[in-house]
Amino acid sequence: PRIVQINIPVDKIRDVIGTGGKVIREIVEKTGAKINVEDGGTVKVASANAESIEAAIKWIKSIVSEAEPGMIY
């Protein structure tokens, strides 16, 4: 098993968790990774499969990213 830790802005925590945990549950179901979000903005993603971790982190980063001029989404 591997654990990868990333930090997200504190004001984006509720976006990652979602209403009643809906968003985070969907990420866990689709990627197979376990996710722990702490109050300070630390997100720990764990899985035995590296692809699961990468997919979960990519999903989380897409939720918390800010729109930047010149970027195509």
PDB file with SEQRES, HELIX, SHEET and CRYST1 records, atoms N, CA, C and O in Angstrom:
SEQRES   1 A   73  PRO ARG ILE VAL GLN ILE ASN ILE PRO VAL ASP LYS ILE          
SEQRES   2 A   73  ARG ASP VAL ILE GLY THR GLY GLY LYS VAL ILE ARG GLU          
SEQRES   3 A   73  ILE VAL GLU LYS THR GLY ALA LYS ILE ASN VAL GLU ASP          
SEQRES   4 A   73  GLY GLY THR VAL LYS VAL ALA SER ALA ASN ALA GLU SER          
SEQRES   5 A   73  ILE GLU ALA ALA ILE LYS TRP ILE LYS SER ILE VAL SER          
SEQRES   6 A   73  GLU ALA GLU PRO GLY MET ILE TYR                              
HELIX    1 AA1 VAL A   10  LYS A   12  5                                   3    
HELIX    2 AA2 ILE A   13  ILE A   17  1                                   5    
HELIX    3 AA3 THR A   19  GLY A   21  5                                   3    
HELIX    4 AA4 LYS A   22  THR A   31  1                                  10    
HELIX    5 AA5 ALA A   50  VAL A   64  1                                  15    
SHEET    1 AA1 3 ARG A   2  ASN A   7  0                                        
SHEET    2 AA1 3 THR A  42  SER A  47 -1                                        
SHEET    3 AA1 3 LYS A  34  VAL A  37 -1                                        
CRYST1    1.000    1.000    1.000  90.00  90.00  90.00 P 1           1          
ATOM      1  N   PRO A   1       0.826  -1.212   0.000  1.00  0.00           N  
ATOM      2  CA  PRO A   1       0.000   0.000   0.000  1.00  0.00           C  
ATOM      3  C   PRO A   1       0.856   1.257   0.000  1.00  0.00           C  
ATOM      4  O   PRO A   1       1.911   1.308   0.633  1.00  0.00           O  
ATOM      5  N   ARG A   2       0.392   2.254  -0.709  1.00  0.00           N  
ATOM      6  CA  ARG A   2       1.087   3.539  -0.769  1.00  0.00           C  
ATOM      7  C   ARG A   2       0.157   4.621  -0.269  1.00  0.00           C  
ATOM      8  O   ARG A   2      -1.063   4.526  -0.405  1.00  0.00           O  
ATOM      9  N   ILE A   3       0.750   5.658   0.314  1.00  0.00           N  
ATOM     10  CA  ILE A   3      -0.014   6.815   0.767  1.00  0.00           C  
ATOM     11  C   ILE A   3       0.637   8.057   0.171  1.00  0.00           C  
ATOM     12  O   ILE A   3       1.844   8.262   0.295  1.00  0.00           O  
ATOM     13  N   VAL A   4      -0.183   8.879  -0.477  1.00  0.00           N  
ATOM     14  CA  VAL A   4       0.294  10.137  -1.039  1.00  0.00           C  
ATOM     15  C   VAL A   4      -0.470  11.260  -0.346  1.00  0.00           C  
ATOM     16  O   VAL A   4      -1.686  11.189  -0.174  1.00  0.00           O  
ATOM     17  N   GLN A   5       0.259  12.286   0.043  1.00  0.00           N  
ATOM     18  CA  GLN A   5      -0.337  13.410   0.760  1.00  0.00           C  
ATOM     19  C   GLN A   5      -0.243  14.669  -0.076  1.00  0.00           C  
ATOM     20  O   GLN A   5       0.821  15.002  -0.597  1.00  0.00           O  
ATOM     21  N   ILE A   6      -1.370  15.374  -0.203  1.00  0.00           N  
ATOM     22  CA  ILE A   6      -1.383  16.669  -0.881  1.00  0.00           C  
ATOM     23  C   ILE A   6      -2.091  17.663   0.028  1.00  0.00           C  
ATOM     24  O   ILE A   6      -2.813  17.279   0.948  1.00  0.00           O  
ATOM     25  N   ASN A   7      -1.876  18.929  -0.239  1.00  0.00           N  
ATOM     26  CA  ASN A   7      -2.554  19.980   0.522  1.00  0.00           C  
ATOM     27  C   ASN A   7      -3.485  20.746  -0.400  1.00  0.00           C  
ATOM     28  O   ASN A   7      -3.139  21.067  -1.537  1.00  0.00           O  
ATOM     29  N   ILE A   8      -4.681  21.033   0.116  1.00  0.00           N  
ATOM     30  CA  ILE A   8      -5.649  21.816  -0.633  1.00  0.00           C  
ATOM     31  C   ILE A   8      -6.045  23.017   0.217  1.00  0.00           C  
ATOM     32  O   ILE A   8      -5.885  22.983   1.437  1.00  0.00           O  
ATOM     33  N   PRO A   9      -6.558  24.074  -0.402  1.00  0.00           N  
ATOM     34  CA  PRO A   9      -7.019  25.222   0.379  1.00  0.00           C  
ATOM     35  C   PRO A   9      -8.162  24.805   1.317  1.00  0.00           C  
ATOM     36  O   PRO A   9      -9.036  24.021   0.946  1.00  0.00           O  
ATOM     37  N   VAL A  10      -8.132  25.343   2.527  1.00  0.00           N  
ATOM     38  CA  VAL A  10      -9.132  24.989   3.541  1.00  0.00           C  
ATOM     39  C   VAL A  10     -10.545  25.293   3.055  1.00  0.00           C  
ATOM     40  O   VAL A  10     -11.477  24.552   3.366  1.00  0.00           O  
ATOM     41  N   ASP A  11     -10.714  26.373   2.296  1.00  0.00           N  
ATOM     42  CA  ASP A  11     -12.053  26.734   1.828  1.00  0.00           C  
ATOM     43  C   ASP A  11     -12.570  25.806   0.726  1.00  0.00           C  
ATOM     44  O   ASP A  11     -13.735  25.904   0.340  1.00  0.00           O  
ATOM     45  N   LYS A  12     -11.725  24.910   0.215  1.00  0.00           N  
ATOM     46  CA  LYS A  12     -12.141  23.964  -0.822  1.00  0.00           C  
ATOM     47  C   LYS A  12     -12.465  22.575  -0.256  1.00  0.00           C  
ATOM     48  O   LYS A  12     -12.881  21.687  -1.000  1.00  0.00           O  
ATOM     49  N   ILE A  13     -12.280  22.386   1.043  1.00  0.00           N  
ATOM     50  CA  ILE A  13     -12.521  21.075   1.656  1.00  0.00           C  
ATOM     51  C   ILE A  13     -13.958  20.621   1.426  1.00  0.00           C  
ATOM     52  O   ILE A  13     -14.194  19.465   1.073  1.00  0.00           O  
ATOM     53  N   ARG A  14     -14.915  21.517   1.623  1.00  0.00           N  
ATOM     54  CA  ARG A  14     -16.318  21.114   1.455  1.00  0.00           C  
ATOM     55  C   ARG A  14     -16.631  20.766   0.009  1.00  0.00           C  
ATOM     56  O   ARG A  14     -17.531  19.966  -0.243  1.00  0.00           O  
ATOM     57  N   ASP A  15     -15.906  21.351  -0.957  1.00  0.00           N  
ATOM     58  CA  ASP A  15     -16.116  20.993  -2.360  1.00  0.00           C  
ATOM     59  C   ASP A  15     -15.662  19.557  -2.635  1.00  0.00           C  
ATOM     60  O   ASP A  15     -16.294  18.834  -3.405  1.00  0.00           O  
ATOM     61  N   VAL A  16     -14.566  19.157  -2.000  1.00  0.00           N  
ATOM     62  CA  VAL A  16     -14.048  17.802  -2.180  1.00  0.00           C  
ATOM     63  C   VAL A  16     -14.957  16.780  -1.492  1.00  0.00           C  
ATOM     64  O   VAL A  16     -15.212  15.704  -2.033  1.00  0.00           O  
ATOM     65  N   ILE A  17     -15.439  17.121  -0.306  1.00  0.00           N  
ATOM     66  CA  ILE A  17     -16.293  16.190   0.438  1.00  0.00           C  
ATOM     67  C   ILE A  17     -17.692  16.132  -0.176  1.00  0.00           C  
ATOM     68  O   ILE A  17     -18.258  15.051  -0.335  1.00  0.00           O  
ATOM     69  N   GLY A  18     -18.246  17.289  -0.519  1.00  0.00           N  
ATOM     70  CA  GLY A  18     -19.575  17.331  -1.122  1.00  0.00           C  
ATOM     71  C   GLY A  18     -20.674  17.248  -0.080  1.00  0.00           C  
ATOM     72  O   GLY A  18     -20.409  17.015   1.099  1.00  0.00           O  
ATOM     73  N   THR A  19     -21.900  17.438  -0.520  1.00  0.00           N  
ATOM     74  CA  THR A  19     -23.056  17.391   0.364  1.00  0.00           C  
ATOM     75  C   THR A  19     -23.233  15.975   0.897  1.00  0.00           C  
ATOM     76  O   THR A  19     -23.433  15.031   0.133  1.00  0.00           O  
ATOM     77  N   GLY A  20     -23.157  15.843   2.208  1.00  0.00           N  
ATOM     78  CA  GLY A  20     -23.316  14.525   2.822  1.00  0.00           C  
ATOM     79  C   GLY A  20     -22.232  13.533   2.429  1.00  0.00           C  
ATOM     80  O   GLY A  20     -22.428  12.325   2.563  1.00  0.00           O  
ATOM     81  N   GLY A  21     -21.099  14.015   1.949  1.00  0.00           N  
ATOM     82  CA  GLY A  21     -19.999  13.139   1.553  1.00  0.00           C  
ATOM     83  C   GLY A  21     -20.173  12.532   0.171  1.00  0.00           C  
ATOM     84  O   GLY A  21     -19.468  11.587  -0.181  1.00  0.00           O  
ATOM     85  N   LYS A  22     -21.091  13.055  -0.607  1.00  0.00           N  
ATOM     86  CA  LYS A  22     -21.413  12.482  -1.922  1.00  0.00           C  
ATOM     87  C   LYS A  22     -20.210  12.460  -2.867  1.00  0.00           C  
ATOM     88  O   LYS A  22     -19.936  11.440  -3.500  1.00  0.00           O  
ATOM     89  N   VAL A  23     -19.495  13.579  -2.963  1.00  0.00           N  
ATOM     90  CA  VAL A  23     -18.380  13.690  -3.919  1.00  0.00           C  
ATOM     91  C   VAL A  23     -17.237  12.762  -3.529  1.00  0.00           C  
ATOM     92  O   VAL A  23     -16.701  12.046  -4.375  1.00  0.00           O  
ATOM     93  N   ILE A  24     -16.863  12.772  -2.259  1.00  0.00           N  
ATOM     94  CA  ILE A  24     -15.734  11.944  -1.831  1.00  0.00           C  
ATOM     95  C   ILE A  24     -16.073  10.455  -1.946  1.00  0.00           C  
ATOM     96  O   ILE A  24     -15.202   9.645  -2.262  1.00  0.00           O  
ATOM     97  N   ARG A  25     -17.322  10.095  -1.692  1.00  0.00           N  
ATOM     98  CA  ARG A  25     -17.737   8.696  -1.852  1.00  0.00           C  
ATOM     99  C   ARG A  25     -17.643   8.261  -3.312  1.00  0.00           C  
ATOM    100  O   ARG A  25     -17.232   7.139  -3.608  1.00  0.00           O  
ATOM    101  N   GLU A  26     -18.028   9.159  -4.222  1.00  0.00           N  
ATOM    102  CA  GLU A  26     -17.937   8.838  -5.648  1.00  0.00           C  
ATOM    103  C   GLU A  26     -16.489   8.643  -6.074  1.00  0.00           C  
ATOM    104  O   GLU A  26     -16.180   7.727  -6.837  1.00  0.00           O  
ATOM    105  N   ILE A  27     -15.605   9.500  -5.585  1.00  0.00           N  
ATOM    106  CA  ILE A  27     -14.176   9.360  -5.915  1.00  0.00           C  
ATOM    107  C   ILE A  27     -13.657   8.015  -5.421  1.00  0.00           C  
ATOM    108  O   ILE A  27     -12.946   7.319  -6.147  1.00  0.00           O  
ATOM    109  N   VAL A  28     -14.006   7.647  -4.197  1.00  0.00           N  
ATOM    110  CA  VAL A  28     -13.559   6.380  -3.612  1.00  0.00           C  
ATOM    111  C   VAL A  28     -14.113   5.200  -4.415  1.00  0.00           C  
ATOM    112  O   VAL A  28     -13.384   4.250  -4.702  1.00  0.00           O  
ATOM    113  N   GLU A  29     -15.393   5.256  -4.775  1.00  0.00           N  
ATOM    114  CA  GLU A  29     -16.008   4.160  -5.534  1.00  0.00           C  
ATOM    115  C   GLU A  29     -15.383   3.993  -6.913  1.00  0.00           C  
ATOM    116  O   GLU A  29     -15.108   2.869  -7.333  1.00  0.00           O  
ATOM    117  N   LYS A  30     -15.156   5.086  -7.616  1.00  0.00           N  
ATOM    118  CA  LYS A  30     -14.664   5.011  -8.999  1.00  0.00           C  
ATOM    119  C   LYS A  30     -13.177   4.678  -9.077  1.00  0.00           C  
ATOM    120  O   LYS A  30     -12.746   3.994 -10.005  1.00  0.00           O  
ATOM    121  N   THR A  31     -12.376   5.164  -8.095  1.00  0.00           N  
ATOM    122  CA  THR A  31     -10.924   4.951  -8.171  1.00  0.00           C  
ATOM    123  C   THR A  31     -10.452   3.776  -7.337  1.00  0.00           C  
ATOM    124  O   THR A  31      -9.421   3.178  -7.647  1.00  0.00           O  
ATOM    125  N   GLY A  32     -11.182   3.432  -6.286  1.00  0.00           N  
ATOM    126  CA  GLY A  32     -10.758   2.346  -5.401  1.00  0.00           C  
ATOM    127  C   GLY A  32      -9.750   2.787  -4.355  1.00  0.00           C  
ATOM    128  O   GLY A  32      -9.256   1.957  -3.592  1.00  0.00           O  
ATOM    129  N   ALA A  33      -9.435   4.062  -4.300  1.00  0.00           N  
ATOM    130  CA  ALA A  33      -8.480   4.583  -3.316  1.00  0.00           C  
ATOM    131  C   ALA A  33      -9.211   5.001  -2.045  1.00  0.00           C  
ATOM    132  O   ALA A  33     -10.388   5.359  -2.085  1.00  0.00           O  
ATOM    133  N   LYS A  34      -8.511   4.953  -0.929  1.00  0.00           N  
ATOM    134  CA  LYS A  34      -9.065   5.455   0.323  1.00  0.00           C  
ATOM    135  C   LYS A  34      -8.588   6.881   0.504  1.00  0.00           C  
ATOM    136  O   LYS A  34      -7.420   7.187   0.263  1.00  0.00           O  
ATOM    137  N   ILE A  35      -9.502   7.769   0.935  1.00  0.00           N  
ATOM    138  CA  ILE A  35      -9.183   9.190   1.033  1.00  0.00           C  
ATOM    139  C   ILE A  35      -9.524   9.688   2.427  1.00  0.00           C  
ATOM    140  O   ILE A  35     -10.598   9.410   2.959  1.00  0.00           O  
ATOM    141  N   ASN A  36      -8.582  10.434   3.010  1.00  0.00           N  
ATOM    142  CA  ASN A  36      -8.797  11.046   4.319  1.00  0.00           C  
ATOM    143  C   ASN A  36      -8.513  12.540   4.183  1.00  0.00           C  
ATOM    144  O   ASN A  36      -7.406  12.939   3.821  1.00  0.00           O  
ATOM    145  N   VAL A  37      -9.528  13.369   4.477  1.00  0.00           N  
ATOM    146  CA  VAL A  37      -9.384  14.818   4.401  1.00  0.00           C  
ATOM    147  C   VAL A  37      -9.351  15.363   5.826  1.00  0.00           C  
ATOM    148  O   VAL A  37     -10.268  15.123   6.610  1.00  0.00           O  
ATOM    149  N   GLU A  38      -8.296  16.094   6.153  1.00  0.00           N  
ATOM    150  CA  GLU A  38      -8.152  16.663   7.491  1.00  0.00           C  
ATOM    151  C   GLU A  38      -8.569  18.126   7.489  1.00  0.00           C  
ATOM    152  O   GLU A  38      -8.608  18.765   6.438  1.00  0.00           O  
ATOM    153  N   ASP A  39      -8.879  18.650   8.660  1.00  0.00           N  
ATOM    154  CA  ASP A  39      -9.371  20.022   8.810  1.00  0.00           C  
ATOM    155  C   ASP A  39      -8.404  21.079   8.276  1.00  0.00           C  
ATOM    156  O   ASP A  39      -8.844  22.132   7.815  1.00  0.00           O  
ATOM    157  N   GLY A  40      -7.121  20.824   8.329  1.00  0.00           N  
ATOM    158  CA  GLY A  40      -6.135  21.807   7.889  1.00  0.00           C  
ATOM    159  C   GLY A  40      -5.915  21.840   6.389  1.00  0.00           C  
ATOM    160  O   GLY A  40      -5.114  22.640   5.905  1.00  0.00           O  
ATOM    161  N   GLY A  41      -6.610  20.985   5.640  1.00  0.00           N  
ATOM    162  CA  GLY A  41      -6.453  20.955   4.192  1.00  0.00           C  
ATOM    163  C   GLY A  41      -5.543  19.850   3.691  1.00  0.00           C  
ATOM    164  O   GLY A  41      -5.268  19.770   2.494  1.00  0.00           O  
ATOM    165  N   THR A  42      -5.066  18.988   4.596  1.00  0.00           N  
ATOM    166  CA  THR A  42      -4.232  17.867   4.197  1.00  0.00           C  
ATOM    167  C   THR A  42      -5.120  16.727   3.711  1.00  0.00           C  
ATOM    168  O   THR A  42      -6.056  16.325   4.402  1.00  0.00           O  
ATOM    169  N   VAL A  43      -4.828  16.215   2.535  1.00  0.00           N  
ATOM    170  CA  VAL A  43      -5.581  15.101   1.964  1.00  0.00           C  
ATOM    171  C   VAL A  43      -4.611  13.932   1.799  1.00  0.00           C  
ATOM    172  O   VAL A  43      -3.574  14.066   1.149  1.00  0.00           O  
ATOM    173  N   LYS A  44      -4.954  12.786   2.391  1.00  0.00           N  
ATOM    174  CA  LYS A  44      -4.140  11.582   2.249  1.00  0.00           C  
ATOM    175  C   LYS A  44      -4.906  10.590   1.395  1.00  0.00           C  
ATOM    176  O   LYS A  44      -6.059  10.262   1.676  1.00  0.00           O  
ATOM    177  N   VAL A  45      -4.242  10.115   0.343  1.00  0.00           N  
ATOM    178  CA  VAL A  45      -4.843   9.157  -0.577  1.00  0.00           C  
ATOM    179  C   VAL A  45      -4.025   7.876  -0.503  1.00  0.00           C  
ATOM    180  O   VAL A  45      -2.812   7.897  -0.709  1.00  0.00           O  
ATOM    181  N   ALA A  46      -4.692   6.755  -0.206  1.00  0.00           N  
ATOM    182  CA  ALA A  46      -3.999   5.483  -0.039  1.00  0.00           C  
ATOM    183  C   ALA A  46      -4.606   4.417  -0.940  1.00  0.00           C  
ATOM    184  O   ALA A  46      -5.819   4.367  -1.145  1.00  0.00           O  
ATOM    185  N   SER A  47      -3.725   3.560  -1.478  1.00  0.00           N  
ATOM    186  CA  SER A  47      -4.158   2.431  -2.290  1.00  0.00           C  
ATOM    187  C   SER A  47      -2.957   1.541  -2.557  1.00  0.00           C  
ATOM    188  O   SER A  47      -1.811   1.986  -2.488  1.00  0.00           O  
ATOM    189  N   ALA A  48      -3.233   0.277  -2.864  1.00  0.00           N  
ATOM    190  CA  ALA A  48      -2.160  -0.630  -3.257  1.00  0.00           C  
ATOM    191  C   ALA A  48      -1.820  -0.429  -4.729  1.00  0.00           C  
ATOM    192  O   ALA A  48      -0.778  -0.885  -5.199  1.00  0.00           O  
ATOM    193  N   ASN A  49      -2.700   0.255  -5.454  1.00  0.00           N  
ATOM    194  CA  ASN A  49      -2.563   0.455  -6.887  1.00  0.00           C  
ATOM    195  C   ASN A  49      -2.180   1.915  -7.176  1.00  0.00           C  
ATOM    196  O   ASN A  49      -2.915   2.831  -6.808  1.00  0.00           O  
ATOM    197  N   ALA A  50      -1.057   2.127  -7.819  1.00  0.00           N  
ATOM    198  CA  ALA A  50      -0.588   3.487  -8.111  1.00  0.00           C  
ATOM    199  C   ALA A  50      -1.548   4.236  -9.037  1.00  0.00           C  
ATOM    200  O   ALA A  50      -1.710   5.449  -8.906  1.00  0.00           O  
ATOM    201  N   GLU A  51      -2.180   3.529  -9.964  1.00  0.00           N  
ATOM    202  CA  GLU A  51      -3.118   4.184 -10.877  1.00  0.00           C  
ATOM    203  C   GLU A  51      -4.327   4.728 -10.118  1.00  0.00           C  
ATOM    204  O   GLU A  51      -4.852   5.786 -10.465  1.00  0.00           O  
ATOM    205  N   SER A  52      -4.766   4.018  -9.094  1.00  0.00           N  
ATOM    206  CA  SER A  52      -5.892   4.477  -8.278  1.00  0.00           C  
ATOM    207  C   SER A  52      -5.553   5.776  -7.567  1.00  0.00           C  
ATOM    208  O   SER A  52      -6.369   6.696  -7.513  1.00  0.00           O  
ATOM    209  N   ILE A  53      -4.349   5.848  -7.024  1.00  0.00           N  
ATOM    210  CA  ILE A  53      -3.907   7.052  -6.327  1.00  0.00           C  
ATOM    211  C   ILE A  53      -3.837   8.224  -7.302  1.00  0.00           C  
ATOM    212  O   ILE A  53      -4.319   9.317  -7.005  1.00  0.00           O  
ATOM    213  N   GLU A  54      -3.234   7.990  -8.464  1.00  0.00           N  
ATOM    214  CA  GLU A  54      -3.102   9.061  -9.456  1.00  0.00           C  
ATOM    215  C   GLU A  54      -4.468   9.563  -9.921  1.00  0.00           C  
ATOM    216  O   GLU A  54      -4.669  10.768 -10.074  1.00  0.00           O  
ATOM    217  N   ALA A  55      -5.401   8.646 -10.145  1.00  0.00           N  
ATOM    218  CA  ALA A  55      -6.738   9.031 -10.594  1.00  0.00           C  
ATOM    219  C   ALA A  55      -7.459   9.848  -9.524  1.00  0.00           C  
ATOM    220  O   ALA A  55      -8.105  10.847  -9.839  1.00  0.00           O  
ATOM    221  N   ALA A  56      -7.351   9.431  -8.260  1.00  0.00           N  
ATOM    222  CA  ALA A  56      -8.008  10.145  -7.166  1.00  0.00           C  
ATOM    223  C   ALA A  56      -7.405  11.537  -6.993  1.00  0.00           C  
ATOM    224  O   ALA A  56      -8.141  12.507  -6.810  1.00  0.00           O  
ATOM    225  N   ILE A  57      -6.093  11.649  -7.048  1.00  0.00           N  
ATOM    226  CA  ILE A  57      -5.433  12.948  -6.895  1.00  0.00           C  
ATOM    227  C   ILE A  57      -5.790  13.867  -8.059  1.00  0.00           C  
ATOM    228  O   ILE A  57      -6.040  15.055  -7.853  1.00  0.00           O  
ATOM    229  N   LYS A  58      -5.817  13.339  -9.260  1.00  0.00           N  
ATOM    230  CA  LYS A  58      -6.180  14.147 -10.427  1.00  0.00           C  
ATOM    231  C   LYS A  58      -7.610  14.672 -10.269  1.00  0.00           C  
ATOM    232  O   LYS A  58      -7.884  15.832 -10.577  1.00  0.00           O  
ATOM    233  N   TRP A  59      -8.516  13.822  -9.790  1.00  0.00           N  
ATOM    234  CA  TRP A  59      -9.912  14.205  -9.590  1.00  0.00           C  
ATOM    235  C   TRP A  59     -10.005  15.307  -8.537  1.00  0.00           C  
ATOM    236  O   TRP A  59     -10.701  16.303  -8.738  1.00  0.00           O  
ATOM    237  N   ILE A  60      -9.305  15.130  -7.416  1.00  0.00           N  
ATOM    238  CA  ILE A  60      -9.333  16.122  -6.331  1.00  0.00           C  
ATOM    239  C   ILE A  60      -8.754  17.452  -6.817  1.00  0.00           C  
ATOM    240  O   ILE A  60      -9.322  18.511  -6.551  1.00  0.00           O  
ATOM    241  N   LYS A  61      -7.632  17.396  -7.526  1.00  0.00           N  
ATOM    242  CA  LYS A  61      -7.022  18.631  -8.033  1.00  0.00           C  
ATOM    243  C   LYS A  61      -7.927  19.341  -9.028  1.00  0.00           C  
ATOM    244  O   LYS A  61      -7.929  20.570  -9.091  1.00  0.00           O  
ATOM    245  N   SER A  62      -8.698  18.584  -9.810  1.00  0.00           N  
ATOM    246  CA  SER A  62      -9.611  19.229 -10.757  1.00  0.00           C  
ATOM    247  C   SER A  62     -10.742  19.951 -10.024  1.00  0.00           C  
ATOM    248  O   SER A  62     -11.273  20.944 -10.521  1.00  0.00           O  
ATOM    249  N   ILE A  63     -11.106  19.455  -8.853  1.00  0.00           N  
ATOM    250  CA  ILE A  63     -12.157  20.103  -8.055  1.00  0.00           C  
ATOM    251  C   ILE A  63     -11.650  21.399  -7.435  1.00  0.00           C  
ATOM    252  O   ILE A  63     -12.370  22.398  -7.415  1.00  0.00           O  
ATOM    253  N   VAL A  64     -10.426  21.393  -6.932  1.00  0.00           N  
ATOM    254  CA  VAL A  64      -9.915  22.547  -6.179  1.00  0.00           C  
ATOM    255  C   VAL A  64      -9.158  23.563  -7.037  1.00  0.00           C  
ATOM    256  O   VAL A  64      -8.800  24.634  -6.547  1.00  0.00           O  
ATOM    257  N   SER A  65      -8.911  23.241  -8.309  1.00  0.00           N  
ATOM    258  CA  SER A  65      -8.123  24.159  -9.128  1.00  0.00           C  
ATOM    259  C   SER A  65      -8.911  25.432  -9.453  1.00  0.00           C  
ATOM    260  O   SER A  65     -10.133  25.419  -9.606  1.00  0.00           O  
ATOM    261  N   GLU A  66      -8.174  26.502  -9.548  1.00  0.00           N  
ATOM    262  CA  GLU A  66      -8.742  27.798  -9.924  1.00  0.00           C  
ATOM    263  C   GLU A  66      -8.572  27.980 -11.426  1.00  0.00           C  
ATOM    264  O   GLU A  66      -7.578  27.535 -12.000  1.00  0.00           O  
ATOM    265  N   ALA A  67      -9.523  28.620 -12.052  1.00  0.00           N  
ATOM    266  CA  ALA A  67      -9.418  28.901 -13.484  1.00  0.00           C  
ATOM    267  C   ALA A  67      -8.285  29.877 -13.741  1.00  0.00           C  
ATOM    268  O   ALA A  67      -8.171  30.899 -13.064  1.00  0.00           O  
ATOM    269  N   GLU A  68      -7.446  29.563 -14.719  1.00  0.00           N  
ATOM    270  CA  GLU A  68      -6.325  30.421 -15.050  1.00  0.00           C  
ATOM    271  C   GLU A  68      -6.472  30.906 -16.498  1.00  0.00           C  
ATOM    272  O   GLU A  68      -6.893  30.146 -17.370  1.00  0.00           O  
ATOM    273  N   PRO A  69      -6.121  32.174 -16.749  1.00  0.00           N  
ATOM    274  CA  PRO A  69      -6.205  32.690 -18.118  1.00  0.00           C  
ATOM    275  C   PRO A  69      -5.255  31.916 -19.027  1.00  0.00           C  
ATOM    276  O   PRO A  69      -4.115  31.637 -18.655  1.00  0.00           O  
ATOM    277  N   GLY A  70      -5.726  31.577 -20.205  1.00  0.00           N  
ATOM    278  CA  GLY A  70      -4.906  30.879 -21.173  1.00  0.00           C  
ATOM    279  C   GLY A  70      -4.965  29.361 -21.077  1.00  0.00           C  
ATOM    280  O   GLY A  70      -4.442  28.675 -21.955  1.00  0.00           O  
ATOM    281  N   MET A  71      -5.589  28.818 -20.032  1.00  0.00           N  
ATOM    282  CA  MET A  71      -5.698  27.373 -19.870  1.00  0.00           C  
ATOM    283  C   MET A  71      -6.970  26.888 -20.544  1.00  0.00           C  
ATOM    284  O   MET A  71      -7.994  27.572 -20.523  1.00  0.00           O  
ATOM    285  N   ILE A  72      -6.900  25.715 -21.138  1.00  0.00           N  
ATOM    286  CA  ILE A  72      -8.060  25.106 -21.775  1.00  0.00           C  
ATOM    287  C   ILE A  72      -8.545  23.985 -20.872  1.00  0.00           C  
ATOM    288  O   ILE A  72      -7.767  23.119 -20.472  1.00  0.00           O  
ATOM    289  N   TYR A  73      -9.838  24.005 -20.550  1.00  0.00           N  
ATOM    290  CA  TYR A  73     -10.423  23.012 -19.642  1.00  0.00           C  
ATOM    291  C   TYR A  73     -11.410  22.140 -20.372  1.00  0.00           C  
ATOM    292  O   TYR A  73     -12.005  21.245 -19.772  1.00  0.00           O  
TER     293      TYR A  73                                                      
END                                                                             
